[in-house]
Amino acid sequence: MHKQENDRIKITFLGTGTSIGVPVITCDCPVCLSPDPHDKRLRTSIMIEADGYIFVIDCGPDFRIQMLRENVMNLDAILLTHEHRDHIAGLDDVRAFNYVLNKKVDIYGTKRVMDSVQSDFSYVFSEGRYFGAPQLNIHCIGEEPFLINGVEFIPIQVLHEKIPVTGFRIGDFTYITDASFIPERELNKVRGSQVIVLNALRNSKHVSHFSVGDAVAILEDLSPEAAYLTHLSHFVGLHEEVNRKLPDFIQLAYDGLVVTI
């Protein structure tokens, strides 16, 4: 996969599952036993191709297999929404890009997230760094828009119960995962997006994630042209059955889905 040389934004859903993925180990529910590939969900992450550059949002434990599945040959930056392991555990696997591209990989996130990364991956940043450890360049972001290789990212600050999480708007595309509350001032940053991705853990209420009903209500208010639900657990139900019940402009995302704006 090479860099796109046009002005369009291409989004690839690398993973659309919750922290334990789907199918769930030991589970024999209809979703986990489903033969439909749309019901097989790796941990949540997306890849964005914009202005000839490749960006990945979140780097969970399935990062290696996601990169192999999509035949990704270059990586310009990784953006991290927050510090939970299902969103950062794959950082060790950026070593392949270090070797092949002969460069460090730039990672972006809030100071709190970067502090957590440096703690969890202390061997990467120690003075006596092991030769084979991944090479990462840390960039701390705040609430203001920032540029990576000329591409503008607008941070969207949401809450995962009490934990701050950063969503991102790139042009007419907005991506928010692991949210249970979005302040009105942050919703205003999202308004006008052509495509919105929002997390929806399950059908019933949850303390730290939107339910499907919560997400649908927010998306009906924001009224994008198209919307996709991600970070889905097996409790959401079978992909095909759930999609039939959703409003026409909303779909469940699935691993490998490609959207171009």
N, C-alpha and C positions, 0 to 999 in steps of 0.2 A: 504494500500500500504506500503510495507516494503522495506528496503534498498536492492538494488541489490548487490550481492556478486560476481561480475565479472569485467573484465576490459573494457567492452563495455560501450559506452555512449548512454543513452536513452533520447531522447528529446520529451517532450509532449507539444504541443501548447495549452496553457491554454486559450488564447484569441488572435484573429488576427484582431480585428477591430480598427478603429481610435478612437479619443477621445470621440466621441458621440455614438460609437457603431453602429451596424447594426442589426435589422432595426432602423431607426432614428425616434424619437418621431415625430408624425404628418405627416410623409412622406408616400405617397401612390405610390411611383415609383415601377417598376417591381421587383427590387432587395429587397426592404423593404417588399413587399407583397409576395415574393417568398416562396413556401412551402418547398423548398430544405433546409435541415438543414445546408448545407455547406455555405449558405448565411446568417446564423445567427452568428453574430460575437460579442463576448465580448471584452472588452478592452485588448490591447496587452500585453502578458506575456508568458513566457515559463518556464517549469520545466525541470531540468537536473538531471538525476541519473547517478552518476559516482563513481566508486570505493566504492560502498556501501553507498554513501551519497546523500542527496537530496538538490538541490539548486533551488531557484526560481529567475528569472530575472524579475524585476519590480513587483509592488504590487499595482495595480490599484483598482478602486472602485468595481470591480467584483471579487476581491480576495476570498471573503468568498464562493461565489457560485462555483468558480473554484476549490477550495480545496474540497468542498463537492462532486462536480461532479466526481473528480478523486479519491475520497476516500483517500486523503493524510493523513497519520497517523504520519508522522515525518517531520521535517524541520530543516536542518542544517544551512542554511544561506539564506538571501535575498540580491541580488545585484541590485543596482539601476542605471539605465542608465542616468537619469536626474531628475529634480525636478518638472516637470509638474504634475498636479493633477491626470491625467489619468494614471500616473506611480507610484504614492506614496499614493494615497488616501485610500488604503486598509490597511495601516499599523496598524490601531487600531484593526483590526481583528486578529492580531497575538496573541491576548490574549488567544485564545483557546489553542494554542501550549504552551504558558507559563503555563497554568493550568495543562494540561495533561502531558507534558514532564518535568514539574518542573524545567524549565530553562529559561534564557533570550534568545531571538532570536538575532543572530548576523546579522547586516546589513552593507553592504559595498557600498561605493561610494566616489566620490571626496569630498574634503573639502567643496566646494561650495554647493554641494547637501546635505551633512550632516548638514551644517549650515541652509539650508532651511528646512530640516526635523525637526530640533530642534526648529525652529521658528514656523512652521506650527502645530507642535504637542507639543507645549510648556508644556502642562499639563503632558506629559510623563516624562519630564526631570526636572521639578521644584523640589525644595528642599522638599516642602510639597506635594509630589506626591500622587495623589488619589490612594487608595488601588487597585481599579479595572483597573487602566490604564495599557496598554501593557508595557512589560519590554523588552527594546532593548539595545543591545551592539553596539555602533557605532565604525566602523573601516574606517578610511580615506585611500583612495588609491591614487596613483599617476599614472605616465605613465609606471612604471616598472611592470613586471609580479609579481604576488603574489600567495601565497598558502592559501587554505582553507582546512584544514584536509588532507593535502598532495596533493590536486588536484590543478594544476596550471591553473591560469586565466591570459590571456594576454590582457590588456586593449587596445582598438582600439579607438583613439580619432577622432571624427567626428564633423561636425557642423550642427546644426538645425537652419538654417539661421545664426544668430550670437551667438546662445547659444551652448556651448560645451555639447556634449553627448558622453557617453562612451559605445562602443560596447565591446564584449568579444570574445576571441578565447579560446576554451578548446579543446586541442588535435587537431583533424582534423575537428572541428566544429567551425564556426564563426557566431555570431549573431549581427546584426546591425539594430537598429530601429531609427526612427525620425531623419534621416539624409538628408541633401540636398547637402553636399559636404564632400568628403573623401580625405584628402591630400595624395599625392603619397607615402610618407613615411609610412603612416598608411595602405594604400592598400598593401604595401609590406609585412606587418605583416599578411595579410589575405591570400596572395598567397600560393597555395599548400593545402588549406583547401579542404577536401573531400565534405563537405556540407556547404553551405552558406545560411543564412537567411538575407534578405534585405527588407527594407520598400519600399512600393510603394503606395502612397496615392490615386492617381486617374490617369486617362489617360492624362489629360492636365497638363501643367507645374504648379508648385506651388513654392512659395518663400521659404518654409522651409521643404519641403519633396521631395524625389524623386518621379517622375511620374513612371508609368509602363515602359514607353520607356527608361527613365533614368536608372532604375534598370536593365532592360534587357541588355542595352549596357555595364554597368559595369560588370555584371555577364558573359557576353560573353567574355569580356577581361580576367576576372579571371579564367574562364573555370573550375569550380568545377565539380565533378561527378554529383551532384544534387544541386538544389537551390530552395528556397521557398520564395515567396513574402508575406509580412505581413504588419500590420498597414494599412489595406485596408478600404476605404470608400465605400459607396454604389455607388459612381460615377465610380468605376472600372468596374462594370457590373456583370452579373450573373456568378457564379463560373464555371459552366459547360461550358458555351460559351467562357469565357475568356481563360480557360485552353486549349481549342482546338486551340487557336491562338498562344499560347506561344511556344518557342523553346522546343524541347523534354525534355531537362534536367531541365527546369524551370516549376514550378507549383505554383498556388496560395495555400498558407497554409490555413488550416481551423481549427476551434476549435475542439480539441480532436485528431488531427492528431498526430501520434507517429512515430518517425524516430529513428532508431537504427544504430549506426556506430560501 
